[in-house]
């Protein structure tokens, strides 16, 4: 695993960024992004609640599924806001000092 654990998020960010730039027909990423930041932010909130529900149920597999959805939608939101995973990693490192 990479030092920050962000390798997969960096890769996902690259794919998401490409979709936002290319706007390919049939792309889920582009279809939600085209609805605006507010819509994607609501998707992030929805997935956070679903992750919370699975955690409270003690459903490990459900947490994994919902956390994956949460991270995906968060990466879309970050890309739309011009924030890279490394920017978040830098802030987390700063807070650990």
N, C-alpha and C positions, 0 to 999 in steps of 0.2 A: 504494500500500500504506500502511496506517496506520503510525504511528511505531514501534510495538512489534511489528508483524507478528502481532498477536494478534486482529485483527478477525474472521477466520473462526472462530477458537476461541471468541471471545465469542458469535458467532452460534450456533455449535454448542452452546455451554453453555446458551444460552437455550432451544433446542429440547430438549436433554436435560433441563433443569430442568422444562420443561413436561410432558414424558413421565413424569418421576418423580412429579410432583404429580398428574397426571390419571390415570395408570395405565391407558392405553387398551389394550383387547384387541387382540392382534396386534402390539403394539409390541416390537421387538427390545430396545430400550433398557430398557423396563420388565421384559421377561422375564429379562434378565440381572441387573438391579438387584434384582429380587425374590428372587434367590438369595443376596444378601448381599454385603457388602464383600469377604469372603475370596474369593468366586467371581470377582468383577470384578477384584480384585487379581491373581489367577492369570491371567485373560485378558490383563491388561496385560503380565505377565511373558511369556506365550506369544507375544504380538505383538512384544515386544522381541526375543526370540530369533529369530523369523521375519525381522524387519528385519535383524538381525545376519547371518543366513545369506545373505540376498540381497545385502547389502553385501560380504560375503566372496566371493561368486560374481561380483561386479562387475556385477550386474544392476540397472542404474539404474531401469528400469521396475518391477522387483520391489521395490526399496527404496521407491519412491513408493507403491506399493500397500500394502505392509506398514507403512510409516510412517503412512499414513493410518489404517489399522486401529489401530495403536498409539495415535495421538493421539485417535482416537474413544474407545477404551476408557479412556484416561487421563482424558479429559474426564468420562466417566461416573463414574469413581472420584472425581475431584475434586468433582463435584457431590454425590455421596453423602457426602463428608467435609466439605461446606460450604466448599470452597475454590474461589474464582473464578479464572479465568485472569489477571485483573489482579493478584491476590495473588501469583501466581507471577512475573508481569512485574515487580512491585515488588521482589521478592527478587533477580531477575536484574539489575535496574538497580543495586540496592545493591551487588551483587558486582562490577559493572563499575567501581566507583569506586576 
